[in-house]
Amino acid sequence: MLNAIPTHLIAGPLGAGKTSLLRHLLGQRPENERWALLINEFGELGIDAALLEQPESGVQIADIAGGCLCCVNGVPFQVGLSRLLRRARPDRLLIECSGLGHPATLQQQLQQPPWDRVLQLQPLIMVLDARQPLKLSPAQASALPQAGLLVLNRISDCSQPPQLPGELSGIEQVSCDHGALALACLPQTAEKKPGAEPPPVLNASPAPLPLWQTQDDWHCLQRQQDGFHSIGWRLHPQLRVQRQALAQWLAEQHWLRAKGIFNTEAGWMSFNCLAPEPLHWRVSDWRNDNRLELISTVPLERQELESGLRRLLHSQ
């Protein structure tokens, strides 16, 4: 029976370094432990799980794309978490909250039935950009006083030490670069909950991803909420792109955040970038499809974007 699984909720604004931090934590997983990771994204496509994909890693990953996890009572969350726990039966659970989400609400609701007896929720972890730690949405800012750990990422890019309000001085702070947080730094509580109930059994299943009839089939998903817009594409895995050409095309577009996984001239590679930073490519284990997602504060014109993007991809 699943009982009091140590659960870490990781939150922070877009581009703060949550995915980088998760990558470092997954790399420190003890060999004798099974881990599970639940990822929430604003965009409808869902790409972070693919960015963190590691075959034979001992980590089961699931994502809930399209919005905020703050409504724990919503069917997508109930189904996603229940299925993940039953499949992975983890010794530790990590939950990444969307950069546009409401972490304080999620933290509170995870302590309510039925999850309060299944999960042993640890203090909230907030990942902040050390260069501008207080550049937060109201929902993110309201969660700061409830955090058990503030991770000030990209500290080497700061010209002077980050300044935080005095009311946050009692919260543990760790400074790092590239999300390189030591596993031992995770805040923990010694509380144990006896007599846990199994997670609820829900029969709903996520809709299967559409299949390609030809390489010309492009699957596109869009979303708009709270002043943010997202657009994402899934493309046939045998299409290939030149990295320099894609970087140049992206530099001509208007976006706040860009994430992608592509079959390139150098093999399968990924990037995760906040404007106006240049793309930094990483080798990826993903092979299922090409993916690109853009998030912006202005509407994204699908036809114009897709026309330019199609000129960059060719059959290998």
N, C-alpha and C positions, 0 to 999 in steps of 0.2 A: 504494500500500500504506500502511495506517495504521501510523505509526511514532512512538514516543516522544511521545505526545500529552501535553502538560503537564496534569496532573490535580491538582485541589485538593479534598481531603476537608474538609468543613465540618461540625463537630459542636458539641454543647452541649446543655444541658438544655432541657426544655420551657419556652417563653416567654422564652428568653434573647434572641431576635431574629434567628435564623438566616434566616427568610424575608425579613425586612426587609433584612438584609445582602445576600442574594442579589438582591433587587430593585434595590438600588443598584449592585451589580456588573454586572448585566445592562444597566443603563442606561449603563454606561461602555464597553461592548463596542466595540472599533475596527471601523469599517465594513468593513474588508477582512478581518475574521476571522469564521469560523463557530464558534459555540459549541454545546455540548451540556450539558444539565443532567439528572442522574439524582437523583430524590427518593425517599427512603424515609420511610414514615409508619407509626406504630403502628396506626392505625385501618385497617379493611378497605376503607373507601370510597375514599380517595385524593382529597385536595382541594387540596393545596399546588400541584400542577401547574396546576390551574385558577386558583388565586390569582395565579400568576405568568404566566398566559397573555398573550402580546403578539403579535397578528397581524403578520406581515411584520417580525419583530424580528431575524431572522438567528440565532435560538436554537431548537434542537430540544429539547423537554422530554419526559421519560418518567418515570413513577413506578412504584414497587414498593410497594404498600400491604400492610398486614397483617404487622407484625412488624419484626424487626431484620435489617439487611443483614450482620450479623457473619459469617454463614456464606456466604462468597463462593462456595463450591462448590455451594450450593443452586441448583436449577433456575431459580427466579424471577430470581435475580440474574444468572446466566449468560445467560439468554434476554434479560432486560431490557437489560443492558449491551451485549451483542452486537448486538442489533437497533438500539439507539440509535446505536452507533458506525458501523454500516454505512449507516444512513439519513442521519446527519448528516455523517459524515466530518469531524469537528470539528478546529479548530486548538487548541481548549482545552476541557477537560471539567471540570465542577463536579459533585461528588457531595455531597448533603446527607444526613447520617446522622440517623436518628430520634433525637428527644430522649430516648428510652428505650433507645437502642441501645448498642453496644459499639465505640466508635471505634478503640480501640487494636488490637483484634483485626482489624477491617476494614483498618486501615492496614497491618498486617503481612501480611495475606493478599493484598492488592492487589500486593504486591511478589513474589508467587510466580507460577509459570507457571499459565496462559498469559498473564496480564495484565502480568507484569513487563516483557515485551518490547514490548508494545503501548502501555502507559502509562508516562509519565515522572512518577512520583508526587512531588509537592511536599510540603514540611513540613506537618504537620497544623495546621488552624486551629480553635481552640476559642473559641466565642462564649459569654461569661459575662454574667450580670446583675450589673452593677457594684454594686448594692445588697446583694447576697448572693452573691458570686462563688464561694464554696465550698459552697453548697447544691447538692450533686451526688449522684447515685447512685454506688455503688462503681465501676460500670463507667466512668462519666464521670470520676470523680476519678482513676482509674488512668491515664487518658489524658493528664492535664495535664502530667506531666513530659516526655512525648514530643512535645508541641506545638512548632511553630515560631513560632506567633503566638497571643497571647491577646488577644481583642477584648473590652474591658470596655464593654459597651453600657449605655445609659441612665445615663451618667455624670452628667448634670445633675440626676438625681433623688437623688444621694448627698449626704448632709449632711456627710460627711467622706471623704477619699480612701480607696478600697478597700484592704484589707489582705490581702496574699497571703504565703504562707510563703516563707521565705528561699530554699528550694531551687528556687523558680520565678523567682528574680530574674534569672537568665541568659537567660530567654526574652523575646523582644521582646513588648512590650505596646502596644496602641493603645486609647485611650479615645474613645468616640463616642456619639452619640445616634441613635436610629432606624436603627441598622445602617449608618450612612453611612461606610463604609470606602472609602478611595481605592483604585483598582485597583493603583496603584504600591506599596501596602503589602502586597500578597500575598507571602508568603515564597516564595522560589524556590531551586532548586538548578541548578547549571550542568551537572550530569551528563547525558550523552547515552547512549542505548543503541543500538548499531548492530544492523542485521539483524533488525528486528522481524518477528514472525509476524502474519498477519491474525487478527482475533478469531475464536473458534470459530463454526462455522455450526451453529445449533440450529434445528430445524424447529418446535419448540413455539411456539404463539402464545397470547397472553393471551386469556382467555375474553371474548367480546363482551359488552358491557353489555346487560341486558335492555331490551326496548322496551316502551313503554306501550300498553296497549289503550285505556285511557281516562285522563282526568286524575285519576281516583280511585285509580289504581295507584300505590302508594308502594313503592319498593324500599329495603329496610332491611338493613343489615349490622351485625353485632355481633362483638366480640372481647373476650377476657379473658386476661391473661397477667401474671405477676409482680406481682400485686396491683393492676393497672390494668384498667379497663373502658372500652370505647369503643362508641359506637353512631352510625350515620350513615344518612342518608336521601338518596336521589335522587328528585326530584319533577319533574313535568311542567313544561316551561319556560313554559307559558301561565298557570301559577298565579302569583299575585302576593301580596305581604305588605306590610303597613305596618311601617316600621322601628321606630317607637315601640312598637307592640304586641308585636313580636318581642322587643325589648330588655326590656320589662317581663316577658314570659313567661320569658325566660332568667334574669332576676334572681330568679325564684322557684324555680329548679331547683338541684340540687346537681351541680356540675361543676368540674373543674380547668382545662380548656381547651375553648374553643368556637371553631369555624371555620365560616364559611358564605359562600355566594354565592347571592344572591336577586334575583329580579325584583321591584323595589319600586316604590312610588309615584313615586320619583325616578329610575327606570331601574335597570339592573343594577348592583348594588353588592356589596361583599364586606367581611368583617371577620375578624379573627384576634385572639382575646382570651384573656388569662390571668386567672382569677378572683383578686380581686374587681373588676378594672378594668372601667370602662364600655366599651361597644362603640364603636369608631371605624370608621366606614364609609368605604370607598374606592370610587371608580368602577371598574368591572370591564369588561373586553372579553369576558368569558365570556358565552355565550348558549345553551349546549347544554342545561342543566338547572339547577334549583334544587338546592342541596346544603347539608346541615348535618351537622356532626360534633361530638360531645361526648366528652371523655375525663374519667374520674373515678376516684377511688380507692375508690368504693363502687359496688355493682351498680346499673345503670341499667334501670329498668322500662320496657320498650318500650311496652306497652299504655297506661300512664298518660301517658307523654311524647307518644306519637303522638296520643292523644285531644286533648290540649291544643294540640298543634301544628296539627292539622287545622282547629281553630276559627279559626286566624289566616290561613289561605291561602284565596284566592278566585280564581275564573277572571277573567282580565282582559277 
